[in-house]
Amino acid sequence: VLIPAILVIIVVSASRDLGGIRSWLGSRPMVYLGEISFCFYLVHDPILRLLVDGVWRGVKWNVATGVVPAVAGLLISVSAAALLHHAVERPGQRLLAGGRRQGTAT
C-alpha cells in the first residue's frame, strides 16, 4: 500500500521540479538530509543498538513507551550523521579530489 503512494509522491515531486516549480523534496532541509544520508546509514544502527542495549535495557516496549526513545534515537542519529558528514566525509572528498572543488570539471 505504501509503495504506490511513495512512488506517486516521487513522480509528482520530480515532475514539479522539472517544470521549474520547487517541490518540498527539493527544499534545503530535504537536500541536506540527502547529503548526510550515507553518514546516517553508517551511524543509525550502532547508535540505536547502543541506546536499546545500554540506556533502555529492560524497558517494556509498547507504542507509548516507544515514541520518545524512537524520536530521541532519530535526533541523535541525524546529529551524529551531520557531524560525521562535516568532519569526515567532506574533508575526505576534498582530499580525494586533490583539493579541487567538487562539481567542477578539470
N, C-alpha and C positions, 0 to 999 in steps of 0.2 A: 504494500500500500504506500509506503514512504518513498520507494524508489521512483515511481512515476511522478509523484509530487515534486521531488527534488529535481528530477530531470526537467520538468516544466519550469521551475524557478530558474534553473541554469540557462535554459533556452531563451526564456523571456528576458532575463538579465543580459545575456550575450547579445540578443537582438537589439536591445535598447542601447547598449554600449556601441555596437556597430553603427547604429543610427545617430550617434553623437549625443545621446542622452545618457548621462551617467547614472547607473543603477546603484543600489545600496551595496552590491557586491564590489563595485569599483570605488567605493568610498575609501578615504585614507585609513580608517581603522581596519577595514577588511583587507586592504592591500598589505598593511603592516602585519596583520595576523598571518597572511600568506607568506610574507618574507621570513617570519620566525617559525613557520610551521615545521621545518625539518628539525630545528632545535627542540621544539615542543615534542615531536615524535621521539627524540632521543631521551628527554628527561621525564616525561609524564609517568611512564611505568615505574621507574625506580622511586620517584617521589611518592606515588600512590602506594606502592608496596611498603615503603618506609613508614608512611603515615598509618596505614592499616595494621601492619605488623608491630609497629612500635608505639605510636601515640594512641591509637584507638583499639588496642588489643582488648578483647573481651567485651566489646560493645555489642549489645543485642541490636542488630541492624533491622530497620524497617523504613518505611517511607519518611516518617517524621524524624528519626534519628540519622537518616542518611543524607538529607538535603544539605545541612550545614557542612558536614565533612566533604561532601562532593563539591560544593562551591568553593570551600577552602582549598581543596586539592587542585581544583581548576585554576584558581587565582595564583596559588604557589607555583604551579607548573608553568603557567603563562609568564609569570615574573621571572622564573629561572630560565625559560626559553629566551626571553628578551635579553637577559643578562648574558647568556651564552652566545647569542647571536652577535651582540655588540662587542663582547670581549674576546671571542674566539673565531667565530665564523667570518665576520667581515675582515678582521686583520689577516686571517688565513687566506681569504680570497684575494686581498691586495698583494700578499706575499707571493702567491702562486701566479698572479697576473704580472709579476715583475715590476710592481709599482705603478703600472698603468691604471687609469681609471676604468672601472667596469662600464661596459656598454659602449666603449669606444673602439673602433676598429683601427688596426695599425697597418 
